[in-house]
Amino acid sequence: MMLEYAREYTTYASIGLTYGLSEPTTFKVIRWVEDVLIKDNRFHLPGKNALFKDENNFEIILVDVTESPIERPKKNKEHIIRERKNGIL
């Protein structure tokens, strides 16, 4: 249940419906598991000072997201006039 909540981040009501529990019970179970994981030192994220250490190797990736024009067929003026003439009948 906790893995589903952490991965999909759905509502307590939908998770409770999946496991046959009420929304408050689902909240209590997930909250209890989160509290246990927070108290365990193995699940702590590094602090902001860890980013400033030299042991981190970063790879820079640049992505070109400039807009490029879409090639569309040119409108043929003769075709438009011919269609108008055919529609006038």
Backbone as a printed PyTorch tensor [residue, N CA C, xyz], in Angstrom:
tensor([[[  0.8240,  -1.1800,   0.0000],
         [  0.0000,   0.0000,   0.0000],
         [  0.8710,   1.2490,   0.0000]],

        [[  1.9050,   1.2500,   0.8210],
         [  2.7960,   2.4100,   0.9010],
         [  3.5400,   2.6130,  -0.4090]],

        [[  3.9690,   1.5310,  -1.0290],
         [  4.6780,   1.6540,  -2.3000],
         [  3.7660,   2.2230,  -3.3820]],

        [[  2.5180,   1.8090,  -3.3900],
         [  1.5740,   2.3440,  -4.3630],
         [  1.3600,   3.8400,  -4.1340]],

        [[  1.2500,   4.2400,  -2.8740],
         [  1.0610,   5.6590,  -2.5580],
         [  2.2900,   6.4720,  -2.9550]],

        [[  3.4760,   5.9620,  -2.6340],
         [  4.7070,   6.7040,  -2.9310],
         [  4.9700,   6.7800,  -4.4260]],

        [[  4.6270,   5.7430,  -5.1430],
         [  4.9270,   5.7270,  -6.5740],
         [  3.8920,   6.4870,  -7.3960]],

        [[  2.6170,   6.2560,  -7.1140],
         [  1.5640,   6.8520,  -7.9310],
         [  0.9890,   8.1200,  -7.3210]],

        [[  1.1600,   8.3090,  -6.0130],
         [  0.6760,   9.4720,  -5.2740],
         [ -0.8090,   9.7100,  -5.5380]],

        [[ -1.5900,   8.6310,  -5.3930],
         [ -3.0340,   8.7380,  -5.5710],
         [ -3.6920,   9.1120,  -4.2480]],

        [[ -4.9870,   9.2760,  -4.2630],
         [ -5.7030,   9.6700,  -3.0530],
         [ -5.8220,   8.4870,  -2.1000]],

        [[ -6.0260,   8.8140,  -0.8230],
         [ -6.2010,   7.7640,   0.1770],
         [ -7.4840,   6.9800,  -0.0890]],

        [[ -8.4800,   7.6430,  -0.6230],
         [ -9.7500,   6.9670,  -0.9070],
         [ -9.5690,   5.8870,  -1.9690]],

        [[ -8.8240,   6.1960,  -3.0330],
         [ -8.6420,   5.1990,  -4.0950],
         [ -7.7600,   4.0450,  -3.6350]],

        [[ -6.7530,   4.3350,  -2.8290],
         [ -5.9100,   3.2520,  -2.3010],
         [ -6.7170,   2.4000,  -1.3350]],

        [[ -7.5020,   3.0480,  -0.4870],
         [ -8.3480,   2.3080,   0.4450],
         [ -9.3480,   1.4300,  -0.2660]],

        [[ -9.8950,   1.9140,  -1.3660],
         [-10.8370,   1.1240,  -2.1550],
         [-10.1500,  -0.1120,  -2.7360]],

        [[ -8.9040,   0.0450,  -3.1600],
         [ -8.1490,  -1.0800,  -3.7130],
         [ -7.9300,  -2.1740,  -2.6700]],

        [[ -7.6310,  -1.7700,  -1.4260],
         [ -7.3070,  -2.7340,  -0.3760],
         [ -8.4810,  -3.0180,   0.5590]],

        [[ -9.6410,  -2.4420,   0.2810],
         [-10.8140,  -2.7040,   1.1070],
         [-10.7600,  -2.0200,   2.4580]],

        [[-10.1250,  -0.8610,   2.5360],
         [-10.0140,  -0.1050,   3.7820],
         [-10.6930,   1.2440,   3.6250]],

        [[-11.0130,   1.8480,   4.7560],
         [-11.5880,   3.1880,   4.7000],
         [-10.4750,   4.2080,   4.4750]],

        [[-10.8640,   5.4060,   4.1020],
         [ -9.8840,   6.4690,   3.8440],
         [ -9.0860,   6.8320,   5.1030]],

        [[ -9.7240,   6.9870,   6.2810],
         [ -8.9350,   7.3050,   7.4800],
         [ -7.9620,   6.1950,   7.8720]],

        [[ -8.3780,   4.9350,   7.7070],
         [ -7.4840,   3.8220,   8.0280],
         [ -6.2970,   3.7980,   7.0800]],

        [[ -6.5450,   4.0420,   5.8190],
         [ -5.4610,   4.0980,   4.8350],
         [ -4.4880,   5.2100,   5.1830]],

        [[ -5.0000,   6.3730,   5.5660],
         [ -4.1460,   7.4880,   5.9590],
         [ -3.2800,   7.1140,   7.1560]],

        [[ -3.8770,   6.4590,   8.1670],
         [ -3.1320,   6.0870,   9.3730],
         [ -2.0190,   5.0950,   9.0550]],

        [[ -2.3130,   4.1170,   8.2020],
         [ -1.3020,   3.1080,   7.8550],
         [ -0.1430,   3.7500,   7.0960]],

        [[ -0.4590,   4.5670,   6.1020],
         [  0.5920,   5.2080,   5.3050],
         [  1.3930,   6.1710,   6.1650]],

        [[  0.7260,   6.9160,   7.0260],
         [  1.4200,   7.8560,   7.9150],
         [  2.3560,   7.1130,   8.8650]],

        [[  1.9020,   5.9520,   9.3830],
         [  2.7290,   5.1650,  10.2870],
         [  3.9900,   4.6690,   9.5750]],

        [[  3.8380,   4.1660,   8.3510],
         [  4.9960,   3.6780,   7.5920],
         [  5.9420,   4.8300,   7.2800]],

        [[  5.4080,   5.9950,   6.9080],
         [  6.2630,   7.1580,   6.6430],
         [  7.0450,   7.5540,   7.8850]],

        [[  6.4000,   7.5560,   9.0480],
         [  7.0860,   7.9240,  10.2930],
         [  8.2050,   6.9440,  10.6260]],

        [[  7.9590,   5.6550,  10.4130],
         [  8.9990,   4.6480,  10.6650],
         [ 10.1860,   4.8650,   9.7310]],

        [[  9.9210,   5.1430,   8.4600],
         [ 11.0060,   5.3620,   7.5020],
         [ 11.7740,   6.6440,   7.8090]],

        [[ 11.0890,   7.6780,   8.2720],
         [ 11.7660,   8.9350,   8.6060],
         [ 12.6910,   8.7460,   9.8030]],

        [[ 12.2810,   7.9420,  10.7760],
         [ 13.1060,   7.7210,  11.9680],
         [ 14.3400,   6.8810,  11.6600]],

        [[ 14.2820,   6.0440,  10.6420],
         [ 15.4250,   5.2100,  10.2680],
         [ 16.4310,   6.0600,   9.4980]],

        [[ 17.6780,   6.0330,   9.8960],
         [ 18.7110,   6.8800,   9.2840],
         [ 19.0610,   6.4790,   7.8580]],

        [[ 18.7190,   5.2770,   7.4450],
         [ 19.0790,   4.8370,   6.0980],
         [ 18.2370,   5.5010,   5.0140]],

        [[ 17.1580,   6.1520,   5.3840],
         [ 16.2610,   6.7300,   4.3970],
         [ 16.3100,   8.2490,   4.3490]],

        [[ 17.3370,   8.8500,   4.9360],
         [ 17.4720,  10.3040,   4.9000],
         [ 18.1480,  10.7360,   3.6060]],

        [[ 17.6750,  11.8180,   3.0480],
         [ 18.3080,  12.3950,   1.8680],
         [ 19.4890,  13.2560,   2.3060]],

        [[ 20.5020,  13.3720,   1.4660],
         [ 21.6280,  14.2310,   1.8360],
         [ 21.1820,  15.6850,   1.9260]],

        [[ 21.8430,  16.4420,   2.7790],
         [ 21.5000,  17.8500,   2.9520],
         [ 21.9730,  18.6910,   1.7820]],

        [[ 21.6590,  19.9910,   1.8420],
         [ 22.0250,  20.8650,   0.7330],
         [ 23.5310,  21.0750,   0.6370]],

        [[ 24.2700,  20.8800,   1.7260],
         [ 25.7280,  21.0280,   1.6810],
         [ 26.3940,  19.8940,   0.9090]],

        [[ 25.7060,  18.7760,   0.7380],
         [ 26.2700,  17.6540,  -0.0160],
         [ 26.4600,  18.0190,  -1.4810]],

        [[ 25.7080,  18.9870,  -1.9700],
         [ 25.8540,  19.3990,  -3.3640],
         [ 27.1580,  20.1430,  -3.6100]],

        [[ 27.7100,  20.7430,  -2.5730],
         [ 28.9170,  21.5460,  -2.7340],
         [ 30.2000,  20.7360,  -2.6030]],

        [[ 30.1120,  19.4600,  -2.2800],
         [ 31.3050,  18.6190,  -2.1550],
         [ 31.8550,  18.2920,  -3.5320]],

        [[ 33.1560,  18.0510,  -3.6040],
         [ 33.8160,  17.7910,  -4.8820],
         [ 33.5910,  16.3720,  -5.3940]],

        [[ 33.0770,  15.4840,  -4.5830],
         [ 32.9340,  14.0950,  -5.0090],
         [ 31.7530,  13.8830,  -5.9560]],

        [[ 30.9260,  14.8850,  -6.1030],
         [ 29.7970,  14.7720,  -7.0290],
         [ 30.2570,  15.0740,  -8.4470]],

        [[ 29.9910,  14.1740,  -9.3520],
         [ 30.3130,  14.3720, -10.7590],
         [ 29.0160,  14.6440, -11.5040]],

        [[ 28.9480,  15.8170, -12.0890],
         [ 27.7500,  16.1940, -12.8170],
         [ 28.0020,  16.1000, -14.3080]],

        [[ 26.9840,  15.7020, -15.0260],
         [ 27.0460,  15.6440, -16.4750],
         [ 26.0520,  16.6660, -17.0090]],

        [[ 26.5230,  17.5550, -17.8520],
         [ 25.6790,  18.6070, -18.3880],
         [ 25.1370,  18.1590, -19.7360]],

        [[ 23.8370,  18.2700, -19.8850],
         [ 23.1770,  17.8860, -21.1290],
         [ 22.4140,  19.0960, -21.6380]],

        [[ 22.6420,  19.4470, -22.8770],
         [ 21.9230,  20.5460, -23.5060],
         [ 20.9290,  19.9700, -24.5040]],

        [[ 19.7340,  20.4880, -24.4730],
         [ 18.6870,  20.0260, -25.3750],
         [ 18.2270,  21.2120, -26.2050]],

        [[ 18.2360,  21.0420, -27.5130],
         [ 17.7950,  22.0970, -28.4150],
         [ 16.2720,  22.0230, -28.5320]],

        [[ 15.6050,  23.0380, -27.9990],
         [ 14.1460,  23.0400, -28.0240],
         [ 13.6030,  24.2310, -28.8100]],

        [[ 14.4080,  24.7120, -29.7440],
         [ 13.9450,  25.8380, -30.5500],
         [ 12.8410,  25.3720, -31.4880]],

        [[ 11.9710,  26.2870, -31.8040],
         [ 10.8600,  25.9490, -32.6850],
         [ 11.3420,  25.8780, -34.1220]],

        [[ 10.8360,  24.9040, -34.8320],
         [ 11.1570,  24.7870, -36.2470],
         [  9.8440,  24.8390, -37.0250]],

        [[  9.8550,  25.4900, -38.1640],
         [  8.6060,  25.6150, -38.9210],
         [  8.1510,  24.2580, -39.4630]],

        [[  6.8510,  24.0890, -39.5080],
         [  6.2690,  22.8610, -40.0420],
         [  6.0320,  23.0610, -41.5290]],

        [[  6.5070,  22.1140, -42.3140],
         [  6.3290,  22.2150, -43.7590],
         [  4.9010,  21.8140, -44.1120]],

        [[  4.1900,  22.7400, -44.7160],
         [  2.8230,  22.4840, -45.1350],
         [  2.7210,  22.7470, -46.6250]],

        [[  1.8190,  22.0590, -47.2930],
         [  1.6760,  22.3060, -48.7350],
         [  1.1510,  23.7230, -48.9750]],

        [[  1.6460,  24.3180, -50.0230],
         [  1.2190,  25.6700, -50.3930],
         [ -0.1850,  25.5970, -50.9760]],

        [[ -0.9840,  26.6070, -50.6860],
         [ -2.3280,  26.6610, -51.2550],
         [ -2.2220,  27.1340, -52.6980]],

        [[ -2.8580,  26.4070, -53.5740],
         [ -2.8390,  26.7210, -54.9890],
         [ -4.0300,  27.6290, -55.2920]],

        [[ -3.7600,  28.8430, -55.7530],
         [ -4.8100,  29.8220, -55.9940],
         [ -5.7650,  29.3520, -57.0930]],

        [[ -5.2570,  28.6910, -58.1240],
         [ -6.1120,  28.2000, -59.2100],
         [ -7.0910,  27.1490, -58.6970]],

        [[ -6.6460,  26.3090, -57.7840],
         [ -7.5060,  25.2650, -57.2270],
         [ -8.6510,  25.8910, -56.4380]],

        [[ -8.3740,  26.9540, -55.6940],
         [ -9.4110,  27.6200, -54.9080],
         [-10.4420,  28.2650, -55.8250]],

        [[ -9.9850,  28.9540, -56.8750],
         [-10.9040,  29.6070, -57.8050],
         [-11.7530,  28.5680, -58.5250]],

        [[-11.1720,  27.4440, -58.9410],
         [-11.8990,  26.3940, -59.6360],
         [-12.9830,  25.8100, -58.7280]],

        [[-12.6760,  25.6250, -57.4430],
         [-13.6620,  25.1010, -56.5040],
         [-14.8050,  26.0820, -56.3180]],

        [[-14.5040,  27.3660, -56.2810],
         [-15.5630,  28.3680, -56.1400],
         [-16.4810,  28.3560, -57.3620]],

        [[-15.9000,  28.2460, -58.5460],
         [-16.7030,  28.2170, -59.7700],
         [-17.5900,  26.9820, -59.7990]],

        [[-17.0740,  25.8510, -59.3620],
         [-17.8720,  24.6230, -59.3600],
         [-19.0010,  24.7020, -58.3340]],

        [[-18.8000,  25.4200, -57.2560],
         [-19.8170,  25.5270, -56.2220],
         [-20.9010,  26.5280, -56.5490]],

        [[-20.7120,  27.3940, -57.5460],
         [-21.6740,  28.4430, -57.8760],
         [-22.8590,  27.8770, -58.6350]],

        [[-22.7110,  26.8430, -59.3780],
         [-23.7700,  26.3010, -60.2360],
         [-25.0850,  26.6090, -59.6920]]])
